């Protein structure tokens, strides 16, 4: 039995049949127009799932009507939308965009860094995810988040690596958190979903050991939803074509090719 551990987000979408880089030219044009290179991991991931229904309701922007864009663009748009009210001192006191309107764009970096925004929570759209512009050169850069209720400068670390963020989004989608879109799409593509519930981690470990799977060797990743300690573990049985997800160490999601 060939069990594959520590899969990357790109490897996971490929094993479910998304193997052709259908959006390569679109992403290359985006890079050219913005004078940048996307991290290879992000480029490869988006090129496989761009405009595919699989992640159309997930917390990463894969639809062409929601391309990545920089947070400075968002600030520019906010300034223009609010400019007519900047004559009101009381409005200016409470407006997040006003301080940026009083200085040149070249000085904005003194207040906040520029982030390439690559996703948001699909359900409510109140949290945005992004990569610092200066860290786009990293192979696997950190991903930060900003809640719409926070000040524009209050970006906080969400995931230590881009891989962790993409896997979080992907596993949440496969688990059917918030939306069943990914499950419905894969059902139509010949994949079956089963979920087994157990009382504790030891029962899960014993069940997996019967399949020659080592729980401790399974890749581990956070969830965007649930408690702070919510976690997924995952692996793939290459011979049986079965993707295993352990959810919070108390259940096993089995995704099997028909």
Helices and strands as residue ranges (DSSP letters): E 3-4, H 9-15, H 24-34, H 40-49, G 53-55, E 69-70, H 71-82, G 83-85, H 89-94, H 98-101, G 105-110, E 115-120, E 127-132, G 133-135, E 143-147, E 156-159, H 162-175, H 181-188, E 191-197, H 201-209, G 215-217, E 219-222, E 231-237, E 242-247, E 251-257
